[in-house]
Amino acid sequence: MAQDRPALRAQPTAQPPIKCTCRYRGQDFHLGEVICLSTSGGPRIAQCEMALNNTSWTITEGPCPTVQAPASPSSPNLAALGPALD
């Protein structure tokens, strides 16, 4: 004889979120972070993402942004920098 019983359900347990990171040169980067990554095609922008339950760098075709230093005079005037600190 079958009795009508309520189905037992497993209650989800509260678990801390998994902290997935990508690594580059000994540093951890969180999902979504963007860095300038060295590749065989030169420095490229890369974003930390999930791919098949693993973190992975998604490399773009775009080069990393660069900043050029202002042009320096041919003979800098060091006296203009102020007194030397001892």
C-alpha positions in Angstrom: 0.0 0.0 0.0 1.4 3.3 -1.0 0.9 6.2 1.3 0.7 9.8 0.1 3.8 11.5 1.6 5.2 14.9 0.8 8.3 14.7 -1.3 11.5 15.3 0.6 13.6 18.1 -0.7 17.2 18.8 0.1 17.5 22.3 1.4 20.3 24.3 -0.2 23.0 25.1 2.3 24.4 28.6 2.5 27.9 28.5 1.0 30.3 31.4 0.5 30.7 32.5 -3.1 33.5 30.9 -5.0 36.3 33.4 -5.5 37.5 32.7 -9.0 40.6 34.6 -10.2 42.9 34.6 -13.1 46.6 34.8 -12.5 49.3 36.7 -14.3 52.9 37.2 -13.1 52.1 36.0 -9.6 49.1 38.3 -9.1 45.4 37.4 -8.8 42.8 39.2 -10.9 39.1 39.0 -10.3 36.5 38.1 -13.0 35.9 41.0 -15.3 39.2 42.7 -14.6 41.2 43.9 -17.6 45.0 44.0 -17.9 47.7 44.5 -20.5 49.0 41.0 -21.2 52.3 40.1 -23.0 51.6 37.9 -26.0 53.6 36.6 -29.0 51.8 39.4 -31.0 52.9 42.1 -28.6 51.1 43.5 -25.6 47.3 43.0 -25.8 44.3 43.9 -23.7 43.0 40.8 -21.9 39.9 40.2 -19.6 39.5 37.6 -16.9 36.5 35.4 -17.7 35.0 32.0 -17.0 35.3 29.3 -19.7 33.9 25.9 -19.0 34.1 26.3 -15.2 37.7 27.6 -15.4 39.1 31.1 -15.4 40.7 32.2 -18.6 42.1 35.3 -20.2 40.2 36.5 -23.2 42.7 38.3 -25.3 41.5 41.1 -27.6 43.0 42.2 -30.9 43.4 45.7 -29.6 46.9 46.8 -28.4 47.4 48.1 -24.9 47.1 51.9 -24.6 50.4 53.7 -24.3 51.3 57.1 -22.8 54.2 59.1 -24.3 56.3 61.1 -22.0 56.5 64.8 -22.8 59.5 65.8 -25.0 62.4 66.7 -22.8 64.8 69.5 -23.6 68.2 68.5 -25.1 70.0 69.8 -22.0 67.8 69.8 -18.9 68.2 72.6 -16.4 68.6 70.6 -13.2 68.7 73.9 -11.2 65.1 74.4 -12.1 64.1 71.3 -10.2 64.9 72.9 -6.9 67.5 72.3 -4.2 68.9 68.8 -3.6 67.6 66.9 -0.6 70.2 65.7 1.8 
